Amino acid sequence: MATAGRKRGRKRKKKMKTMTKKITKLTKKFKATLQLRHQHCTKLIPHLIAAISSAHSFLLRHDLHLLPHQSLSLESLISSSSSSISNIVSLLSLPPPPPRAAAPPRAAVTSPSDDDPLPGCWFQRFLIADSDTLWAETFNLTEPSFTLLLRLLTPSLSSLSVPPNYALALTLYRLAHGASFSAVSRRFGIDSPTACRVFYTVCKAITENLGHLFELKSDINRVIVGFGWISLPNCCGVLGIEKFELGGDLLGENGFLIVQALVDSEGRFLDVSAGWPSTMRPETVLRKSKLYLGVEESKEYLNGSSFELNDGNSIPQYILGDSCFPLLPWVLTPYRGESNEEDGAEMAFNSVHRRGMQLVGTAFGRVREKWKLLARKWNEQCIEAFPFVIVTCCLLYNFLIKCSEAVTDETEEYPRFEEFPVFDGEVDESGKKIRDALASHLFRVSQRE
């Protein structure tokens, strides 16, 4: 028994010795491989740094010849590549890479004048270039429209530490391309905190000085005539809801802000109510909005005369509303659960209603397309400022229409968020009668076509 135990012990020791040799051999091989890779990385890093430096020099030399999204993408790539190199150097315990070589002098750049408050920055060189094409590509509006907007806003921008034209250009650039504060600060020769203050100050100035471009009250006759061309008598707009995504977890993982908007037959905004949390139902948003209060309480909206139909019925001023809203005497929603598919009048109304609701989707789609900052999730801490940014973009959209500038291709189709749940509350009888009268009118019109 003892002999057998000693034999087993010797076998275990021999086996352990063999395993130890194998492990030692593999460890040496692994260390050799690591050392070889370390040497390769050490040789490659200077070449990578040189490539990044060349890309940076190219960007500085040709930034006025690149489209904004190209220069922003290249800038972001250079920054992320530099960070990756620094991480690799740290992991390999190498000495830090040498500082990036200074950029070579820019060719053919006129020296800034003595009275230029921010000499030498990208925008100063942009102004020297003086290209109509550059204005449209960079700021999404022409230089004459920029000049007009600047003249309207300048009195409200006197408190800023940068000139009004720099402030407005910075704001439009960020809105148009979704650029970060660090990106715009480099282009306008200021630090990021100042860029942030400038941006929100200009947005505030736009909402205060261009609010008259929401023309529900001031130009209602034009609005009614516009809808008359599509056989909607006395219609004062189309009311819809849009979602704007939020980053972070303030309103939950998939939180968003609700924006209620009224648009006319041309797709311009007549009223915008922004900043409602995704936890709120659309009918609650409507009842808390300025639009609802202006109709139901102060009577300053939709208070014009009724329209007499050929059958003797009269139609008061009204708006078409999305199915998530309640049916009211002045908010006409589509026939849904109670609808008879064989009823020609109901089908005619729903057909016109669907075309009307597309105006809201198109308007929001164009705003997102024009002002890319709204096309991405809002990840900034100052979430309370986001509604003002949305309203700013809607007002700028109206401003461009006023200036007869094309907002986008007329044939463009824009994706929409999923629809909100259909309103399932009580049906207003007065609203139902008005909708029925309008539906009969639309059916008669469709029969004549």
URJOJO-V355746 format. One record per pair of residues at least 24 apart in sequence whose ideal C-beta (glycine too) atoms are under 8 Angstrom apart, sorted by the first residue. I is the first residue (numbers start at 1). J is the second residue. If there is no record, write none. Layout:
# URJOJO-V355746
I,J / I,J
This chain:
# URJOJO-V355746
38,92 / 41,88 / 41,92 / 42,92 / 42,94 / 45,85 / 45,88 / 45,89 / 45,94 / 45,97 / 46,97 / 48,81 / 48,85 / 49,85 / 49,97 / 49,98 / 49,100 / 52,78 / 52,81 / 52,82 / 52,85 / 52,100 / 53,100 / 53,101 / 55,81 / 56,100 / 56,103 / 57,103 / 57,104 / 60,103 / 60,104 / 60,106 / 61,103 / 61,104 / 61,106 / 61,107 / 63,122 / 64,122 / 64,125 / 64,126 / 64,129 / 64,134 / 67,137 / 68,137 / 68,138 / 68,173 / 68,176 / 68,177 / 68,179 / 69,177 / 72,177 / 72,179 / 72,183 / 75,183 / 117,162 / 117,163 / 117,166 / 118,162 / 118,163 / 118,166 / 118,188 / 118,189 / 118,190 / 119,189 / 120,189 / 121,187 / 121,188 / 121,189 / 122,186 / 122,187 / 122,188 / 122,189 / 123,166 / 123,169 / 123,170 / 123,187 / 123,188 / 123,189 / 124,189 / 138,173 / 138,176 / 139,169 / 139,172 / 139,173 / 139,176 / 140,172 / 140,175 / 140,176 / 140,370 / 140,371 / 140,400 / 141,172 / 141,400 / 141,403 / 141,405 / 142,403 / 142,405 / 144,403 / 145,399 / 145,400 / 145,403 / 145,405 / 146,172 / 148,403 / 149,399 / 152,209 / 152,210 / 153,202 / 153,205 / 153,206 / 153,209 / 156,204 / 156,205 / 156,208 / 156,209 / 157,201 / 157,202 / 157,205 / 159,201 / 160,197 / 160,198 / 160,201 / 161,194 / 162,188 / 162,190 / 162,194 / 162,198 / 166,198 / 167,198 / 167,201 / 167,202 / 168,202 / 170,195 / 170,198 / 170,199 / 170,202 / 171,198 / 171,199 / 171,202 / 171,203 / 174,199 / 174,373 / 175,371 / 175,372 / 175,373 / 175,389 / 175,392 / 175,393 / 175,396 / 176,370 / 176,371 / 176,372 / 176,373 / 177,372 / 177,373 / 178,372 / 178,373 / 178,375 / 178,376 / 200,382 / 200,385 / 200,388 / 203,385 / 203,388 / 203,389 / 203,392 / 204,388 / 206,392 / 206,395 / 206,396 / 207,388 / 207,391 / 207,392 / 207,395 / 210,395 / 210,396 / 210,398 / 210,399 / 211,395 / 213,268 / 213,269 / 213,395 / 213,398 / 213,399 / 213,402 / 214,269 / 214,270 / 214,271 / 214,272 / 214,395 / 214,398 / 215,264 / 215,268 / 215,270 / 216,262 / 216,270 / 216,271 / 216,291 / 216,301 / 217,294 / 217,300 / 217,301 / 220,304 / 220,317 / 222,264 / 223,264 / 223,265 / 223,270 / 224,304 / 224,317 / 226,264 / 226,265 / 226,266 / 227,264 / 227,265 / 229,265 / 230,265 / 230,352 / 230,355 / 230,356 / 231,352 / 231,441 / 231,442 / 231,445 / 232,320 / 232,352 / 232,356 / 232,438 / 232,442 / 233,307 / 233,309 / 233,315 / 233,438 / 233,441 / 234,304 / 234,306 / 234,307 / 234,315 / 234,316 / 234,317 / 234,318 / 235,318 / 235,319 / 235,320 / 235,356 / 236,270 / 236,301 / 236,302 / 236,317 / 236,318 / 236,319 / 237,262 / 237,263 / 237,264 / 237,270 / 237,271 / 237,319 / 237,320 / 238,262 / 238,263 / 238,264 / 238,319 / 238,320 / 238,321 / 238,356 / 238,357 / 238,359 / 238,360 / 239,286 / 239,291 / 239,319 / 239,320 / 239,321 / 239,322 / 239,325 / 239,331 / 239,360 / 240,321 / 240,322 / 240,357 / 240,360 / 240,361 / 240,364 / 241,282 / 241,285 / 241,322 / 241,324 / 241,420 / 242,360 / 242,364 / 242,417 / 243,278 / 243,417 / 244,374 / 244,378 / 244,386 / 244,390 / 245,376 / 245,377 / 245,378 / 246,377 / 246,378 / 246,379 / 246,383 / 246,386 / 247,377 / 247,378 / 247,379 / 248,379 / 248,383 / 250,383 / 251,277 / 251,278 / 251,279 / 252,278 / 254,278 / 257,378 / 257,386 / 257,387 / 257,390 / 258,282 / 258,285 / 259,364 / 259,387 / 259,390 / 260,285 / 260,286 / 260,289 / 260,291 / 261,360 / 261,363 / 261,364 / 261,394 / 262,291 / 262,319 / 263,359 / 263,360 / 263,363 / 264,359 / 265,359 / 266,401 / 267,359 / 267,362 / 267,363 / 267,366 / 268,363 / 268,397 / 268,398 / 268,401 / 269,363 / 269,394 / 269,395 / 269,397 / 269,398 / 272,390 / 272,391 / 272,394 / 274,386 / 274,387 / 274,388 / 274,390 / 274,391 / 275,384 / 275,386 / 275,387 / 275,390 / 281,324 / 282,322 / 282,324 / 282,325 / 282,420 / 282,423 / 283,324 / 283,325 / 283,326 / 283,423 / 283,425 / 286,325 / 286,326 / 286,331 / 295,330 / 302,330 / 309,437 / 309,441 / 310,441 / 310,444 / 311,437 / 311,440 / 311,441 / 311,444 / 313,437 / 313,440 / 313,441 / 314,437 / 315,434 / 315,437 / 315,438 / 315,441 / 316,434 / 318,434 / 318,438 / 320,353 / 320,356 / 320,357 / 322,357 / 322,360 / 322,419 / 322,420 / 323,419 / 323,422 / 323,423 / 324,419 / 324,420 / 324,421 / 324,422 / 324,423 / 325,423 / 326,423 / 326,425 / 326,426 / 326,428 / 327,423 / 327,427 / 327,428 / 327,431 / 327,432 / 327,435 / 328,428 / 328,431 / 329,428 / 329,430 / 329,431 / 329,434 / 330,431 / 331,431 / 332,431 / 332,434 / 332,435 / 332,438 / 333,423 / 333,435 / 335,435 / 335,439 / 336,422 / 337,422 / 338,427 / 344,443 / 344,446 / 345,436 / 345,439 / 345,440 / 345,442 / 345,443 / 346,439 / 347,443 / 348,439 / 348,442 / 348,443 / 348,445 / 348,446 / 349,435 / 349,438 / 349,439 / 349,442 / 349,443 / 351,446 / 352,442 / 361,414 / 361,416 / 362,412 / 362,414 / 363,397 / 364,414 / 365,412 / 365,413 / 365,414 / 365,415 / 365,416 / 366,397 / 366,407 / 366,408 / 366,412 / 366,414 / 367,393 / 367,394 / 367,397 / 368,414 / 369,408 / 369,412 / 369,414 / 370,396 / 370,397 / 370,400 / 370,407 / 370,408 / 371,396 / 371,397
